[in-house]
Amino acid sequence: MCGVYMAGFMNGVTFEQLTRGNGPTKICMPDGIDGNRVKQLFEGFMREYPKLQTEAGLDQPGLAVGMALLRAYPCAGVMK
């Protein structure tokens, strides 16, 4: 179930990238990434930052997944 959520989130990010044009996209996911890989990234990120599970305003799954993806796959020119 979690892998399906991650795949859906990843598809949303990809859609946003495709529709944004030449704007300042910050997450550049590599080809071939799947929901299970995003799940692994998310789990590692949450182990590293467990307080995100309880911090008000940061405990939203979409925000945490986005932060994990931004850290793992920043676009060229965007600092990690």
N, C-alpha and C positions, 0 to 999 in steps of 0.2 A: 504494500500500500504506500509506504514512504517513497519507494522508487518511482511510483506512478506520479506522486505529487511533485517530486523533483523533476521528472521529465516534463510535466506541465509547466512548471515554473521556468525551466530552461527554454521551452518553446515560446513562452511569453517574452523572455529576454531577447531571443533570436528575432521574433517578430518586431519588437521595438527597434532593434538594430537595423533591420531591413527597411523600416519605414522612416527612420530618422534622417537618412541621407548622409550628408557630410558633417553632421553635428558632432558635438563632443561626446561620443559614446565612451563609456568607461569600462564596460565588460566586453571582452572579445573572446568568446568561447571557441576552442578549436573544433575543427570538423570531427565528427565521429564520437563526440562525447555523449554519454547516455545517462539516464536517470540514476542508475546504480553508482556511477562515478561521482555524480553530483551529491548523491547521498553520502558517499565516503568523505568527500570534501567537507560537507556540512557537519558530519559527525566529528571529524577531526577539529574543525573550527570550534564547535561547541565544547569539546573537551578542553581546548585551549582557553576559551572564554566562557566558563560556566555561568558567570554572573549575568550573561545575556538572557538566561532563562527566567530570571526574576526581576530584572531592572524594568521599571515602568517605562513604557514606550519602546523598549528594545526587545520585548518578549513576543513580538509578532513574527511568525514563521517566515513570511516573505522577506522581511527586512534582514533576518539572520541569514537566510539562504543567499540573498543578494550580497551581503557583506562577505560571505564565504567565497562566492564566485568572483567578486571584485578583487579579493586578495589573491586568489589562485590564477585568475586570467585577466589582469589589467591590460588595456590596450597600450600600444607603443606610445610612449610619452606621458603615461599616467603613472604616478609614483605608487609603489606598493605600500 
